[in-house]
Amino acid sequence: MEPLKNLLVGLDLTEMDETLIMYTAFLCSRPGIENVFFVHIRKQSDIPEEVIDSFGKHRLTEDESIMQHIKTRVAEYFGQLTHIQTNVHLAEGAPLKEMLKWAKEKEVDLFIVGRKLRLHGSGVLSKKLLRNGRTSVLFVPETAEPKLNRLVVSIDFSDYSMMALDQVLHSALARPNLEIICLHVYEVPTGYITLGIRYEDFEERMRRFAEDKFDTVVARFPELKERAQLKLVKQEQMDDIGELIVMEAKRARADMLAIGAKGKSAAALFVLGSVTEKLLDKDTDIPLVVFKKKDEEIGFLDALIG
């Protein structure tokens, strides 16, 4: 498991920033996290130079003003978290390239980015970070509250979902009283007909198979015995799996939704896995963390960010 020691928070100088800073400080209240980098990729100023000069030589430069603004906000929430090293950085350039470069240079373990529902913003950069980077991403909606009592992990018993469980159990996300719901969505394949078995009987076998698999997961992660439960949900032929997962997370009143994303090779650069893609397309007010394996995509990314 890769520890979540270094976080990078992407800021855009909108109302979203306060939610991100507040939520990050909440995560940092538990041991494990060491460094938080607050990064703003600024655009070139659209204020005419002669207007700027009219304010005189004692004015703050644009960069100084932005730095002062961000540092003040960060101090409000991190002033008491003396075990955390905070850093504020400004950069200029292509946002995606700069963020990926920072992640590589600072060995970032988790991006924390905003997920705007009603505030202005498309969220395209956040999704590109996930699709193009090797770093896990936490999407925080503007309505997020600093609490983490119940967490839903989408599992399909693959190595990726085991990685997600590992991170949830052994990182700053593991609150003392955290309840974990392991959500497994299954479907009955149409091929059951060829076996001469009734639909209901085959479905029951599918459920028992998932329960047996979960028993092996609990054996691997004994901590789950006291804090986890398995939730089985059947996917009908026309169901959207992303909608199913989000609906069940809301039904469980989850404070966070977690999933392990399939990595990608240079031959399939933008492939995350269909479930992850469908979740990204859903507008949900539940924080979503997508865990990735850092060592899966080699070569192309290094060339991309130089």
C-alpha positions as CSV (number, residue, x, y, z in Angstrom):
1,M,0.0,0.0,0.0
2,E,1.2,3.5,-0.8
3,P,0.7,5.7,2.2
4,L,-1.2,9.0,1.9
5,K,1.5,11.3,3.2
6,N,1.6,14.1,0.6
7,L,-1.5,15.8,-0.5
8,L,-1.9,18.4,-3.3
9,V,-5.0,20.7,-3.2
10,G,-5.9,22.4,-6.4
11,L,-7.3,26.0,-5.8
12,D,-9.0,28.3,-8.3
13,L,-9.7,31.4,-6.1
14,T,-13.4,30.7,-6.1
15,E,-15.9,29.9,-3.2
16,M,-14.8,26.3,-3.7
17,D,-11.4,26.9,-2.2
18,E,-12.8,27.3,1.4
19,T,-14.6,24.0,1.2
20,L,-11.4,22.3,-0.1
21,I,-9.2,23.8,2.6
22,M,-11.7,23.0,5.3
23,Y,-12.2,19.4,4.2
24,T,-8.4,18.9,3.8
25,A,-7.8,20.2,7.3
26,F,-10.4,17.7,8.6
27,L,-8.6,14.8,6.9
28,C,-5.3,16.0,8.4
29,S,-6.7,15.9,11.9
30,R,-5.8,12.2,11.9
31,P,-2.2,10.9,11.9
32,G,-0.5,9.8,8.7
33,I,-0.5,12.9,6.5
34,E,2.7,15.0,6.6
35,N,2.6,17.6,3.8
36,V,-0.1,19.5,2.1
37,F,0.7,21.5,-1.1
38,F,-1.9,24.2,-2.0
39,V,-1.4,25.0,-5.7
40,H,-3.0,27.6,-7.9
41,I,-2.3,27.7,-11.6
42,R,-2.9,31.3,-12.5
43,K,-3.9,32.8,-15.8
44,Q,-2.2,35.8,-17.3
45,S,-3.6,39.0,-15.9
46,D,-6.2,40.7,-18.0
47,I,-5.7,44.1,-16.2
48,P,-3.9,46.6,-18.5
49,E,-0.3,47.3,-17.3
50,E,-0.9,51.0,-17.1
51,V,-3.9,50.5,-14.8
52,I,-1.7,48.3,-12.5
53,D,1.1,50.9,-12.5
54,S,-1.4,53.7,-11.5
55,F,-1.6,52.1,-8.0
56,G,2.0,53.1,-7.3
57,K,5.1,51.3,-6.2
58,H,3.7,50.3,-2.8
59,R,1.0,48.1,-4.2
60,L,1.2,44.3,-3.8
61,T,2.0,42.5,-7.0
62,E,-0.7,40.1,-8.3
63,D,1.3,37.1,-7.1
64,E,1.9,38.6,-3.7
65,S,-1.8,39.4,-3.3
66,I,-2.9,35.8,-4.3
67,M,-0.3,34.3,-2.0
68,Q,-1.5,36.4,0.9
69,H,-5.1,35.5,0.2
70,I,-4.4,31.8,0.1
71,K,-2.1,31.7,3.1
72,T,-4.7,33.6,5.2
73,R,-7.3,31.0,4.3
74,V,-5.0,28.1,5.0
75,A,-4.0,29.5,8.4
76,E,-7.6,29.7,9.5
77,Y,-8.0,25.9,9.3
78,F,-4.4,24.6,9.7
79,G,-3.3,26.9,12.5
80,Q,-3.8,24.2,15.2
81,L,-2.5,21.3,13.0
82,T,1.2,21.8,13.9
83,H,2.1,18.3,12.7
84,I,1.3,19.2,9.1
85,Q,3.7,21.1,6.9
86,T,1.7,23.4,4.5
87,N,3.1,24.9,1.4
88,V,1.4,27.5,-1.0
89,H,2.6,27.6,-4.6
90,L,1.7,29.6,-7.6
91,A,2.4,28.5,-11.1
92,E,1.6,29.7,-14.6
93,G,1.0,27.6,-17.7
94,A,-1.1,24.7,-18.9
95,P,-3.0,23.6,-15.7
96,L,-2.9,19.8,-16.4
97,K,0.8,19.8,-17.2
98,E,1.7,21.9,-14.2
99,M,-0.4,19.8,-11.8
100,L,1.1,16.6,-13.0
101,K,4.6,18.1,-12.8
102,W,4.0,19.1,-9.2
103,A,2.7,15.7,-8.4
104,K,5.8,14.1,-9.7
105,E,8.3,16.5,-8.1
106,K,6.6,16.4,-4.7
107,E,5.8,12.7,-4.7
108,V,2.1,13.5,-4.2
109,D,-0.1,10.6,-3.1
110,L,-3.5,12.2,-3.4
111,F,-4.9,15.1,-5.4
112,I,-7.8,16.9,-3.7
113,V,-10.0,18.8,-6.2
114,G,-13.4,20.5,-6.2
115,R,-16.5,19.0,-7.7
116,K,-18.8,21.9,-8.6
117,L,-22.5,21.2,-8.7
118,R,-24.0,24.6,-8.7
119,L,-20.9,26.8,-8.7
120,H,-19.5,27.9,-12.0
121,G,-17.0,25.5,-13.4
122,S,-16.9,22.4,-15.7
123,G,-14.7,20.1,-13.7
124,V,-12.9,19.0,-16.8
125,L,-9.4,19.5,-15.3
126,S,-10.2,17.3,-12.3
127,K,-11.3,14.5,-14.6
128,K,-8.2,14.9,-16.8
129,L,-6.0,14.7,-13.7
130,L,-7.5,11.3,-13.0
131,R,-7.4,10.0,-16.5
132,N,-3.8,11.2,-17.3
133,G,-2.1,10.9,-14.0
134,R,-0.8,8.1,-11.8
135,T,-2.0,9.8,-8.6
136,S,-5.2,9.0,-6.7
137,V,-7.9,11.8,-6.7
138,L,-10.4,12.9,-4.1
139,F,-13.3,14.8,-5.6
140,V,-14.9,17.1,-3.0
141,P,-18.3,18.6,-3.8
142,E,-19.1,22.2,-2.7
143,T,-21.6,20.9,-0.2
144,A,-19.2,18.6,1.6
145,E,-19.2,18.6,5.4
146,P,-16.2,17.7,7.5
147,K,-17.4,14.3,8.7
148,L,-16.5,10.7,8.0
149,N,-18.6,8.2,9.9
150,R,-19.8,5.9,7.1
151,L,-17.9,5.0,3.9
152,V,-19.0,2.9,0.9
153,V,-16.3,1.0,-1.0
154,S,-17.4,-0.4,-4.4
155,I,-15.8,-3.8,-4.7
156,D,-15.6,-6.4,-7.4
157,F,-13.0,-8.5,-5.6
158,S,-10.3,-7.5,-8.1
159,D,-6.8,-6.3,-7.0
160,Y,-8.0,-2.7,-7.6
161,S,-10.9,-3.0,-5.1
162,M,-8.5,-4.6,-2.6
163,M,-6.2,-1.7,-3.0
164,A,-9.0,0.7,-2.3
165,L,-9.9,-1.3,0.9
166,D,-6.3,-1.3,2.0
167,Q,-6.1,2.5,1.6
168,V,-9.3,3.1,3.5
169,L,-8.2,0.9,6.4
170,H,-4.6,2.0,6.6
171,S,-4.6,5.8,6.0
172,A,-5.9,9.0,7.5
173,L,-9.4,8.0,6.2
174,A,-9.6,5.2,8.9
175,R,-11.4,7.1,11.7
176,P,-11.8,5.2,14.9
177,N,-15.6,4.7,14.5
178,L,-15.7,4.5,10.8
179,E,-18.3,2.1,9.4
180,I,-17.4,0.6,6.1
181,I,-20.0,-0.7,3.6
182,C,-18.5,-3.0,1.0
183,L,-20.9,-2.6,-2.0
184,H,-20.8,-5.4,-4.6
185,V,-23.0,-5.0,-7.7
186,Y,-23.6,-8.3,-9.5
187,E,-25.7,-9.4,-12.5
188,V,-27.0,-12.7,-13.6
189,P,-25.5,-13.5,-17.0
190,T,-27.9,-14.6,-19.7
191,G,-25.8,-17.8,-20.2
192,Y,-27.5,-19.3,-17.2
193,I,-30.2,-20.6,-19.5
194,T,-27.7,-23.0,-21.2
195,L,-27.0,-24.7,-17.8
196,G,-30.6,-25.8,-17.3
197,I,-30.8,-23.9,-14.0
198,R,-33.7,-21.7,-12.9
199,Y,-33.0,-17.9,-12.8
200,E,-33.7,-17.7,-9.1
201,D,-31.3,-20.6,-8.3
202,F,-28.5,-19.1,-10.4
203,E,-29.0,-15.7,-8.8
204,E,-28.7,-17.4,-5.4
205,R,-25.5,-19.0,-6.4
206,M,-24.1,-15.6,-7.5
207,R,-24.9,-14.2,-4.1
208,R,-23.3,-17.1,-2.3
209,F,-20.3,-16.8,-4.5
210,A,-19.9,-13.1,-3.5
211,E,-20.4,-13.9,0.1
212,D,-17.7,-16.6,0.0
213,K,-15.4,-14.1,-1.7
214,F,-16.1,-11.5,1.0
215,D,-15.1,-14.1,3.6
216,T,-11.7,-14.3,2.0
217,V,-11.4,-10.5,2.0
218,V,-12.2,-10.4,5.7
219,A,-9.6,-13.0,6.3
220,R,-7.1,-10.8,4.5
221,F,-8.2,-7.6,6.3
222,P,-9.3,-8.8,9.9
223,E,-10.1,-5.1,10.8
224,L,-13.2,-5.5,8.6
225,K,-14.8,-7.9,11.1
226,E,-15.7,-5.1,13.5
227,R,-16.5,-2.3,11.2
228,A,-17.7,-3.6,7.8
229,Q,-20.7,-5.2,6.2
230,L,-21.3,-6.6,2.7
231,K,-24.1,-5.1,0.6
232,L,-25.2,-7.0,-2.5
233,V,-27.1,-5.2,-5.2
234,K,-28.3,-6.8,-8.4
235,Q,-27.8,-5.0,-11.7
236,E,-30.7,-5.5,-14.1
237,Q,-30.0,-5.5,-17.9
238,M,-30.9,-1.8,-18.4
239,D,-29.4,-0.5,-15.1
240,D,-26.6,2.1,-15.1
241,I,-24.0,0.8,-12.7
242,G,-22.9,4.3,-11.8
243,E,-26.4,5.3,-10.9
244,L,-26.8,2.1,-8.8
245,I,-23.6,2.8,-6.8
246,V,-24.5,6.4,-6.2
247,M,-28.0,5.5,-5.2
248,E,-26.9,2.9,-2.7
249,A,-24.3,5.3,-1.3
250,K,-27.0,7.9,-0.7
251,R,-29.3,5.3,0.7
252,A,-26.6,4.3,3.2
253,R,-26.1,8.0,4.0
254,A,-22.4,7.6,3.2
255,D,-20.0,10.4,3.9
256,M,-17.6,9.2,1.2
257,L,-17.6,6.8,-1.7
258,A,-14.3,5.0,-2.6
259,I,-13.3,2.9,-5.6
260,G,-10.1,1.5,-7.1
261,A,-9.5,2.5,-10.7
262,K,-7.9,0.3,-13.3
263,G,-4.6,1.7,-14.4
264,K,-3.6,2.3,-18.0
265,S,-0.7,1.5,-20.3
266,A,0.6,3.7,-23.1
267,A,-1.5,1.6,-25.5
268,A,-4.8,2.4,-23.6
269,L,-3.9,5.8,-22.2
270,F,-7.4,7.2,-21.3
271,V,-9.0,3.9,-20.0
272,L,-10.0,4.0,-16.4
273,G,-12.5,1.2,-16.3
274,S,-16.2,1.5,-17.1
275,V,-17.4,1.7,-13.5
276,T,-15.1,4.6,-12.6
277,E,-16.0,6.4,-15.8
278,K,-19.7,6.1,-15.0
279,L,-19.2,7.3,-11.5
280,L,-17.3,10.4,-12.7
281,D,-20.3,11.3,-15.0
282,K,-22.7,11.4,-12.0
283,D,-23.3,14.7,-10.2
284,T,-23.3,13.6,-6.6
285,D,-22.9,15.5,-3.4
286,I,-20.9,12.7,-1.8
287,P,-17.1,13.0,-1.8
288,L,-15.6,10.4,-4.2
289,V,-12.1,9.1,-3.8
290,V,-10.6,7.1,-6.7
291,F,-7.5,5.2,-5.8
292,K,-4.9,4.3,-8.4
293,K,-1.7,2.3,-8.5
294,K,1.3,4.6,-8.9
295,D,3.4,2.1,-10.7
296,E,1.1,1.1,-13.6
297,E,1.7,3.8,-16.2
298,I,5.2,4.3,-17.2
299,G,6.8,6.1,-20.0
300,F,4.1,8.2,-21.7
301,L,3.4,10.4,-18.7
302,D,7.0,11.1,-18.2
303,A,7.3,12.3,-21.8
304,L,4.1,14.4,-21.4
305,I,5.3,16.4,-18.4
306,G,9.0,16.5,-19.4
